[in-house]
Amino acid sequence: MSEIAAYRLLLASLALATGILFALSLMVGPAGIAFSDSLRALVLGGGGDETREAMALVMREIRLPRALLGLGIGASLGLSGAVLQGLLRNPLAEPGLLGVSASASLGAVLAIYTGLSAAVPLGLPLAALAGAVIAVLVVQAMAGGGGTLAIILAGVAVSSFAAAMTSLTLNLSPNPFAALEIVFWMLGSLSDRSMTHVWLAGPFIVVGCVVLFRLGPALDALTIGNDGARSLGVNVARVRLFAILGTASAVGGATAVAGAIGFVGLVVPHLLRPLVGAVPSRLLPASALGGAVMVLAADVAVRLIAPDRDLKLGVLTSIVGAPFFLWLVWRARREQA
């Protein structure tokens, strides 16, 4: 089988897995609706019957938003991780490196702490988006034209500051229930999300993913180094700017409605890179589909493993991702030895 044919087969397999898991996400839940009834309720609605109206409400307002967010958030995290690893030429790069996730979490935490989330229906996700925007502005201002190392250092500084301020907010919270809500939100989850959250995060995720997908050819050129890419006509500074903005838009929108879901952007590109011939432009669509597969699968799993305990999505992805991260560090150390 040729390399191109193998790549197309990989994409087709990932797309099929994404479709199957999206359908499972629509079917799995405590309501216990039969497969045929759930599809009928989703497509046709209630038709005036009380039972079918209840089914339609569950499908359209609870399960469909959850499945759509799982698809979009997973794709944005996987794609962002692939872009940042190609841009920084660092196998340990992931979306959290820019401080976007930590700053979005800080914005949401402040919304809960100040009572904004209770006073304004969309106060929490809007505050999280504001935190993500501020983070990318600060990172870009600090990095300037300093190159890859400056971006990494600026991102680490912003992440550390946001994490410290989040801890301070928890420490000063006089209300234990608010503190508990903050902790639960930071664990990451897709439960209790509505179509309002989809419409809020969707445009940011779509715009960010479109920007990131367009960087494929430039990332291919960057594999030979910045100087080599410039000799091919690539504006390295512009690619860097669009990578930061695209990641901020996609990951900021995802974090704003779902909380922090870690390790997807780190694990997925690494698993798929050997299967695409280490070509960055080929890795981008594969990582987007792979990220969607991982998040949808994890979200289905949390509903099956502990349906009555509300196991958080970010907890499960971290349980899978953390050992993989340690293995990457161990392998890198062996290669340098």
C-alpha positions, 0 to 999 in steps of 0.5 A: 500500500502506498504512503498516500493510500495508507494516509487516506485509510487512516483518515477514513478510519478516524472519521468512522471512529468519530462518527460511531463515538458521536452516535454513542454519545447521543445514545448513552445516558441515564434516561434509557431511551431506545436507539430507534426512539432516540433517533426519532425524537432527535430528528422528528421531535415530539409531535405533540405526544408528552412522552416523545416531547420529553425524549426530544427535550433530552436528545436536543437539549442535553445529549446533542449539545454534549456530543457537539461540544465533545466533537469540537473540543476534542478536535480543537485540542488535538489540532492545537497540539499538533500545530504547536509541536510543529511550530516549536519543534518540541514534542512536549508542546501542547495547548496549555503551554501558551497559558490559554487554558490556565488563564481561561480557568482563572477567568471562570474561577473569578466569575464564580468567586465574585458571584458573576456566574450566578448573576449573569447566565453566561457570566462564567464562559464569557469570563473564561473567554476574557481570560483566554484573550488576555493571556494571548495578548500578554504572551504576544506582548512579552514574546514580541519578535523574540522567537520560539524560546520567548513564546515558551517562556512567556507562556510558562510565566502566564500559566504560572501566574494564572495558576497562582491567582487561582490558588489564591482565589480558592484560598480566600474563598469564604464560601465552601460551596463556591470553592467546591464549585470552582474545583469541580469546574476546573476538573473539566466536564461536558455534563449540564451543557446546553445549545447556548454553550455550543453557540457561544464556543462554536464560533471561536472553535471553528475560527481557530481551527480554520486558522490552524488548518491553513498553517499546514504548508508553513509547518512543513517548511519549518521542519528544515528550520527557520532559515530554511523556511524563510528561504522558501518564502515563509513569513515565520513571524506571521506563522507564529502569530497565527498559530498563537491566535488560532490556538487561543481562539480554539482552546479558549472557546473550548476551555470556556464551556468545558473547563480544563481538559488536559493531555489531549493535545499532547497525547494525540499528535504523538500517537498519530505522528508515526502513522502520517510519516511525520509530515506536519500538514498531514498530522493536522487533520489526523490530530483533529479527528484523533482528538475528537475520538479521544474526548468523545470516547472519554465522555462516553466512558465517564457515563458508563464507569460511574453514571451516578457519581459524575466522574469528571472528563478532565480526570479521566483524560489526565489518568490516561495522559499523565503516564503517557507524558512520563513515558515521553520524558523517559524516552527523551532522556534515553535518547539524550543519554 
